[in-house]
Amino acid sequence: DVKVTQSSRYLVKRTGEKVFLECVQDMDHENMFWYRQDPGLGLRLIYFSYDVKMKEKGDIPEGYSVSREKKERFSLILESASTNQTSMYLCASRRQGTRGEQYFGPGTRLTVT
Amino acid sequence: GENVEQHPSTLSVQEGDSAVIKCTYSDSASNYFPWYKQELGKRPQLIIDIRSNVGEKKDQRIAVTLNKTAKHFSLHITETQPEDSAVYFCAASEGTGTASKLTFGTGTRLQVTL
């Protein structure tokens, strides 16, 4: 059974803070993704990584960066948090080359005050 | 890039009735169309998908249809039950192989009433 975990379910940070969101998967998946989910806007892709140390910008990368030093871990970094980054952040993983199911983590609800 | 539009944004049906959710996509190169279900407070999970070489796919009470010419695809749920209440997201896949990614629609909140 695929397991995708995220470091925090809820997080409250102040404007200007550097924020790290961690995602870990245990199925040796090559592809990993970071989305943000906002009401009425669906799931929007921030960044994805198709292998270790590889990264690609998604649709809304501004204000974010990522790190993939190990295959199982994909980190999302908010260099200087702003209130418009208050959102639900979802991580997902997928086996490469399948275009198959993306397995999502439970999400981190981030509030920036 | 790909753009996926989804309608309606909310849908209320009585238990036992059918529900239909429609999506359109813009990139004619897209060839993979999954549907995800997200129950309240839970993570999205894949419920059914279709590839562009197939026009229809069924799995028990759910079915998906694809019209490549018109660039739209639909989710059909028959004999709805209270546990079908959730937010449903359609998606389309662009890119090839390694760098393929999904573009999601904005979601449909389905409520099945007793």
Interface residues (C-beta under 8 A of the other chain):
Chain A: F33 Y35 G40 L41 G42 L43 R44 L45 F48 Y50 D51 E56 G58 D59 L90 Q96 G97 R99 G100 E101 Q102 F104 G105 P106 G107
Chain B: G1 Q6 S9 Y32 P34 K42 R43 P44 Q45 L46 D49 F89 S93 G97 T98 A99 S100 K101 L102 T103 F104 G105 T106 G107
